[in-house]
Amino acid sequence: MYSKPTMINSINHRYLKVAPVSSYAFAADFNSCLVLGQEFLEAAKYYPIIFASNNDVVNPLLVLGAQGNVFCNSEGKWSEGVYIPAFIRRYPYILAEGLAQDGALTVCIDADYPGYDAQDGVRLFTDDGENTPALNQAVEFLRRYHSQFDTTKQFVNTLKNLNLFKPVDANITMKDGTNFSVKNFLMVDEQAVLNLPDTDLLSLVRKGYLAWIYAHLYSLTNFPKVIG
């Protein structure tokens, strides 16, 4: 997705122009993407939300299709009226670690993005080297994304610590009669939630996590829509 992330600065990019994203073709081959907990309620209307474990790190994912993204057509247009995940919307910008000498997060842009240095784009810096409103808006979105991602990690760690995940294999028959299998993903065990001590259950409610859990469980009914 980010083939050439480049740190933005007012010296090297003083006159750079960046065009708004007009095509999501970069995500056409995705069959899943990360989703923030704060997106669960809206995303659950359209996508299955699952949890995947990689080297003991669990992340929530949106299932976008069996063989590529069924929500993105050949012209790079997202299905009309369908919520577009923040993971997709933040492109071509990203906050990166390890590039600044002090270890702080730095704003980067994909220099291979087709709208990079576009003649009809919008400048990121003024002639004096100050951020333009366009760059400030992008930076604010990235900061909010980073903060919400941290909250999502806290949510997932809470579920792990309470032993609320269970492994699941899903077998789905597609419209053409072929079978599609999704193996080794995780879902929340509703019965385990109901068996929690009252103090733990109340904590989930007050943090807003219980609503996210039920949005996840409801979202699983979307599997036939994205796989079939």
Disulfide bonds with the S-S distance in Angstrom:
none
